[in-house]
């Protein structure tokens, strides 16, 4: 009986409203994942062309590009996550503030996987409890901005916003 005893407590059943919501979104999940990957690759390539310190596994110069190329599903690209090294926390915060508040590019948030772009400065948020040695080992600098790239707006619109913010903060 899924409604009493240990099975109910361990959670093998889902709230019906949540289950219905998930089932409505599943058919277009592949489209959303492909859009995240396409947008992240395009932004990463354009940032690299500008000389911005960007890291994305879809870029040939990424240390693990070959590994990602073998492991990835060809329909979904290299994922929707990229990082920009702003050099220091103040510049990273200024970049994210400019993107969020002046350009409505996305949101400063520590989550991943949303239709809008989510950004965080990992060393002062999700990884803030790590000691300095661990941050260095993981290549998480204090100016590292993590972006889970969304798919709202047009690519050209989002690129114009990003490049304006990069220029305003001295990163491009």
Secondary structure by P-SEA (a helix, b strand, c coil): cccccccccccccccaaaaaaaaaaccaaaaaaaaaaaaaaaaaaaaaaacccccccccccccaaaaaaaccccccccccbbbbccccaaaaaaaaaaacccccccccccccccccbbbbcccccccccccaaaaaaacccccbbbbcccccccaaaaaaaaaaaaaaaccc
